[in-house]
Amino acid sequence: MPPELVERQGTTGATGADDSARALAGLDALDTPTVNRVPWWRRASTSVLPPVVALVLIVVVWQVVWASAVLPEYKLPAPVAVWDSVLSIVADGSIWSILWTSISRAFLGFAIALVIATPLGLLVAKVPAVRSAIGPLLSGLQSLPSVAWVPAAVLWFGLTDATIYFVVLLGSVPSIANGLVAGIDQIPPILPRVGRVLGAGGLANARHVLLPAALPGYLAGCKQGWAFSWRSLMAAEIIAAGPALGVGLGAYLKNGSDFNDIAAVFAAVLLILVVGIGIELLVFRPLERRVLRARGLTGA
């Protein structure tokens, strides 16, 4: 073979290898999440400033409506009166026991709900007979207001913590389980098959393939389950109030209503909102961002 032809073939082979390497590098770049560095002041202006402006506007409108005397004082308190009510329980130290009573119940009930709902969701998603048997029941329980269970729970368990946790579980378990089922239903069928080929069967497949792949749906179900459990807890504390149960946020709100203290009622509602928003911002939103970022969905 002439030397020129050999050299030409060698050059063509090297060029083809370079093109293949560049193509693979381009594909890798497409799969690699892009991280856009945003200045801190811009992040603050887009994430902190809008809620602050909205809060200020709400307080201003509230103050204007109160000052116009459209509603009597016993129906609409002044913002300052509500703030004074909050400061009064801060000054005597009772706010910490009130918050601890409700938040500890919410976290414990939610943790128990996770332990129950996760295997239940796996069974419903992967066993057709179980899905046919209890799938509609889970959907029905999710749409049923859990406050409807409070009277029955009081009759069954009395004015005890068991009543509170029973209502919390019925409010959160269906949402968490249905979220996991929805996440597993959206998994490409090839992923579980690949897991089984690689030796991950049974519990190993659920742990290393199904749960990680269904994590976005599972996390959405957990967020909804937390919201439902928090609402259920407040309803249970308002209705099933008693000395043996202590004073949580729901009982504090009910006491304000019983004593016709509208400022205390507004203060309780404000604290309930603060706790709910705080859990969302400090727990679920960072988890959601981390999950989305791991999947290259940084824009979301």
C-alpha positions as CSV (number, residue, x, y, z in Angstrom):
1,M,0.0,0.0,0.0
2,P,1.4,3.4,-0.9
3,P,2.6,5.5,2.0
4,E,0.3,8.4,1.0
5,L,-2.8,6.1,1.3
6,V,-1.7,4.8,4.7
7,E,-1.1,8.4,5.9
8,R,-4.5,9.5,4.6
9,Q,-6.3,6.5,6.3
10,G,-4.5,7.3,9.5
11,T,-5.6,10.9,9.3
12,T,-9.2,9.9,8.5
13,G,-9.2,7.5,11.5
14,A,-7.9,10.2,13.9
15,T,-10.4,12.7,12.6
16,G,-13.3,10.2,13.1
17,A,-12.1,9.4,16.7
18,D,-11.9,13.2,17.4
19,D,-15.4,13.7,16.1
20,S,-16.8,10.8,18.2
21,A,-15.1,12.2,21.3
22,R,-16.6,15.6,20.7
23,A,-20.0,14.1,20.1
24,L,-19.8,12.2,23.4
25,A,-18.6,15.3,25.2
26,G,-21.6,17.2,23.8
27,L,-24.0,14.5,25.0
28,D,-22.3,14.5,28.5
29,A,-22.7,18.3,28.6
30,L,-26.4,18.0,27.8
31,D,-26.8,15.6,30.7
32,T,-24.8,17.7,33.1
33,P,-27.0,20.1,35.1
34,T,-26.1,23.7,34.5
35,V,-25.6,25.9,37.6
36,N,-26.2,29.6,37.1
37,R,-24.6,31.7,39.7
38,V,-27.0,34.4,40.9
39,P,-25.8,37.3,43.0
40,W,-27.0,37.3,46.6
41,W,-28.8,40.6,46.2
42,R,-30.8,39.3,43.2
43,R,-31.8,36.2,45.1
44,A,-32.9,38.3,48.0
45,S,-34.9,40.6,45.8
46,T,-36.7,37.8,44.1
47,S,-37.3,35.5,47.1
48,V,-37.4,37.7,50.2
49,L,-38.7,41.1,49.0
50,P,-42.0,39.9,47.4
51,P,-43.3,38.2,50.5
52,V,-42.3,41.1,52.7
53,V,-44.1,43.6,50.4
54,A,-47.2,41.4,50.3
55,L,-47.2,41.2,54.2
56,V,-46.8,44.9,54.5
57,L,-49.7,45.5,52.1
58,I,-51.9,43.1,54.0
59,V,-51.2,44.8,57.3
60,V,-51.8,48.2,55.7
61,V,-55.1,47.1,54.3
62,W,-56.0,45.5,57.6
63,Q,-55.2,48.7,59.5
64,V,-57.2,50.9,57.0
65,V,-60.3,48.6,57.4
66,W,-60.0,48.6,61.1
67,A,-59.6,52.4,61.3
68,S,-62.6,52.9,59.0
69,A,-64.8,51.1,61.7
70,V,-66.5,49.0,59.0
71,L,-66.6,46.2,61.5
72,P,-66.9,46.5,65.3
73,E,-63.8,46.0,67.5
74,Y,-65.0,42.6,68.8
75,K,-65.1,41.2,65.2
76,L,-61.9,42.8,63.7
77,P,-59.1,43.7,66.1
78,A,-56.3,46.2,65.3
79,P,-53.0,44.7,64.1
80,V,-51.4,46.3,67.2
81,A,-53.9,44.4,69.5
82,V,-53.0,41.1,67.8
83,W,-49.3,41.9,68.2
84,D,-49.8,42.7,71.8
85,S,-51.6,39.4,72.3
86,V,-48.6,37.6,70.8
87,L,-46.2,39.6,73.0
88,S,-48.2,38.7,76.1
89,I,-47.7,34.9,75.7
90,V,-44.1,35.6,74.8
91,A,-43.6,37.6,78.0
92,D,-45.1,35.0,80.3
93,G,-43.2,32.1,78.4
94,S,-46.4,30.2,77.6
95,I,-45.8,30.5,73.8
96,W,-43.0,27.9,74.0
97,S,-45.1,25.3,75.6
98,I,-47.9,26.0,73.2
99,L,-45.7,25.7,70.2
100,W,-43.9,22.6,71.5
101,T,-47.2,20.8,72.2
102,S,-48.5,21.2,68.7
103,I,-45.2,20.9,66.8
104,S,-44.1,17.8,68.7
105,R,-47.4,16.1,68.0
106,A,-47.2,17.0,64.4
107,F,-43.7,15.7,63.9
108,L,-44.4,12.5,65.8
109,G,-47.7,11.9,64.0
110,F,-46.1,12.6,60.6
111,A,-43.1,10.2,61.3
112,I,-45.6,7.4,62.2
113,A,-47.5,8.2,59.0
114,L,-44.3,7.8,57.0
115,V,-43.6,4.5,58.5
116,I,-47.1,3.3,57.7
117,A,-47.7,4.9,54.4
118,T,-44.4,4.0,52.7
119,P,-44.8,0.2,52.7
120,L,-48.5,0.6,52.1
121,G,-47.8,2.7,49.0
122,L,-45.3,0.1,47.7
123,L,-47.8,-2.6,48.1
124,V,-50.6,-0.7,46.4
125,A,-48.3,0.3,43.5
126,K,-46.8,-3.2,42.9
127,V,-49.5,-5.7,43.9
128,P,-52.6,-5.5,41.6
129,A,-54.8,-7.3,44.1
130,V,-54.0,-4.8,46.9
131,R,-54.5,-1.9,44.5
132,S,-57.9,-3.2,43.5
133,A,-58.8,-3.8,47.2
134,I,-57.7,-0.6,49.0
135,G,-56.7,1.8,46.2
136,P,-60.2,3.4,46.0
137,L,-60.4,3.4,49.8
138,L,-57.2,5.4,50.1
139,S,-58.4,7.9,47.5
140,G,-61.7,8.2,49.4
141,L,-60.0,8.7,52.7
142,Q,-57.7,11.4,51.2
143,S,-60.8,13.4,50.1
144,L,-62.6,12.9,53.4
145,P,-62.0,15.7,55.8
146,S,-60.2,14.1,58.8
147,V,-62.1,16.4,61.2
148,A,-65.0,14.1,60.6
149,W,-63.2,11.4,62.6
150,V,-62.8,13.6,65.7
151,P,-66.1,12.7,67.3
152,A,-65.6,9.0,66.8
153,A,-62.0,9.2,68.0
154,V,-63.2,10.9,71.2
155,L,-65.7,8.2,71.8
156,W,-63.1,5.5,71.2
157,F,-60.0,6.9,72.9
158,G,-61.4,9.7,75.1
159,L,-59.7,13.0,75.6
160,T,-56.2,11.6,75.2
161,D,-53.2,11.9,72.9
162,A,-54.4,8.8,71.1
163,T,-57.4,10.8,69.7
164,I,-55.0,13.4,68.3
165,Y,-52.7,11.0,66.7
166,F,-55.5,8.9,65.2
167,V,-56.9,11.9,63.4
168,V,-53.5,13.0,62.3
169,L,-52.7,9.6,60.8
170,L,-56.0,9.4,58.9
171,G,-55.2,12.9,57.5
172,S,-51.7,12.1,56.3
173,V,-51.3,8.4,55.5
174,P,-53.6,8.4,52.4
175,S,-51.8,11.4,50.9
176,I,-48.3,10.0,51.4
177,A,-49.3,6.6,50.1
178,N,-51.1,8.0,47.0
179,G,-48.1,10.2,46.3
180,L,-45.8,7.2,46.3
181,V,-48.1,5.3,44.1
182,A,-48.3,8.1,41.6
183,G,-44.5,8.4,41.6
184,I,-44.0,4.6,41.0
185,D,-46.6,4.6,38.2
186,Q,-44.5,7.2,36.4
187,I,-41.3,5.2,36.6
188,P,-40.2,3.8,33.1
189,P,-40.7,0.0,33.2
190,I,-37.1,-0.6,32.1
191,L,-35.7,0.7,35.4
192,P,-37.1,-2.1,37.6
193,R,-36.2,-4.7,34.9
194,V,-32.6,-3.4,34.9
195,G,-32.5,-3.6,38.7
196,R,-33.6,-7.2,38.6
197,V,-31.0,-8.1,35.9
198,L,-28.4,-6.5,38.2
199,G,-29.5,-8.6,41.1
200,A,-31.8,-6.2,43.0
201,G,-34.9,-8.1,43.7
202,G,-37.7,-7.7,46.2
203,L,-36.8,-5.2,49.0
204,A,-33.5,-4.3,47.3
205,N,-35.3,-3.3,44.1
206,A,-37.8,-1.2,46.1
207,R,-35.0,0.5,48.1
208,H,-32.4,1.1,45.3
209,V,-34.7,1.5,42.3
210,L,-38.3,2.2,43.0
211,L,-38.0,4.7,45.9
212,P,-35.2,6.8,44.3
213,A,-36.9,6.9,40.9
214,A,-40.3,7.8,42.5
215,L,-38.8,10.4,44.8
216,P,-40.4,13.5,43.2
217,G,-43.9,12.0,43.5
218,Y,-43.2,10.7,46.9
219,L,-41.9,14.1,48.1
220,A,-45.0,15.8,46.7
221,G,-47.1,13.2,48.6
222,C,-45.2,14.0,51.8
223,K,-45.7,17.7,51.4
224,Q,-49.4,17.2,51.0
225,G,-49.5,14.7,53.8
226,W,-47.8,17.2,56.1
227,A,-50.3,19.9,55.2
228,F,-53.2,17.5,55.9
229,S,-51.7,16.3,59.1
230,W,-51.2,19.9,60.3
231,R,-54.8,20.8,59.5
232,S,-56.0,17.6,61.1
233,L,-54.0,18.3,64.2
234,M,-55.4,21.8,64.5
235,A,-59.0,20.5,64.1
236,A,-58.4,17.8,66.7
237,E,-56.9,20.2,69.2
238,I,-59.8,22.6,68.8
239,I,-62.6,20.0,69.1
240,A,-61.0,17.6,71.6
241,A,-59.7,20.1,74.1
242,G,-59.2,19.1,77.7
243,P,-56.8,19.5,80.6
244,A,-55.2,16.1,80.0
245,L,-54.2,17.2,76.5
246,G,-52.4,20.4,77.4
247,V,-52.6,23.6,75.5
248,G,-51.5,23.6,71.9
249,L,-52.2,26.1,69.2
250,G,-55.6,24.7,68.5
251,A,-56.6,24.8,72.2
252,Y,-55.1,28.3,72.5
253,L,-57.4,29.4,69.6
254,K,-60.4,27.8,71.2
255,N,-59.7,29.5,74.5
256,G,-59.6,32.8,72.7
257,S,-63.0,32.0,71.1
258,D,-64.5,30.9,74.4
259,F,-63.4,34.1,76.2
260,N,-64.6,36.3,73.2
261,D,-61.0,37.5,72.8
262,I,-60.8,38.1,69.1
263,A,-57.2,39.4,69.3
264,A,-56.1,36.0,70.8
265,V,-58.0,34.2,68.0
266,F,-56.1,36.2,65.4
267,A,-52.8,35.6,67.2
268,A,-53.4,31.9,67.2
269,V,-54.2,31.9,63.5
270,L,-51.0,33.9,62.9
271,L,-48.9,31.4,64.8
272,I,-50.5,28.5,63.0
273,L,-49.6,30.2,59.7
274,V,-46.1,31.0,60.8
275,V,-45.4,27.3,61.8
276,G,-46.9,26.0,58.6
277,I,-44.9,28.4,56.4
278,G,-41.8,27.8,58.4
279,I,-41.9,24.0,57.9
280,E,-42.4,24.5,54.2
281,L,-39.5,26.9,53.8
282,L,-37.1,25.1,56.2
283,V,-37.8,21.4,55.5
284,F,-39.7,20.7,52.3
285,R,-38.5,23.4,49.9
286,P,-34.8,22.6,50.4
287,L,-35.5,18.9,50.0
288,E,-37.5,19.6,46.8
289,R,-34.7,21.8,45.4
290,R,-32.1,19.2,46.1
291,V,-34.2,16.4,44.4
292,L,-34.9,18.6,41.4
293,R,-31.3,19.7,41.1
294,A,-30.1,16.1,41.2
295,R,-32.3,15.4,38.2
296,G,-31.1,18.5,36.3
297,L,-34.3,20.4,36.9
298,T,-32.6,23.5,38.3
299,G,-35.0,25.8,36.5
300,A,-37.9,24.3,38.5
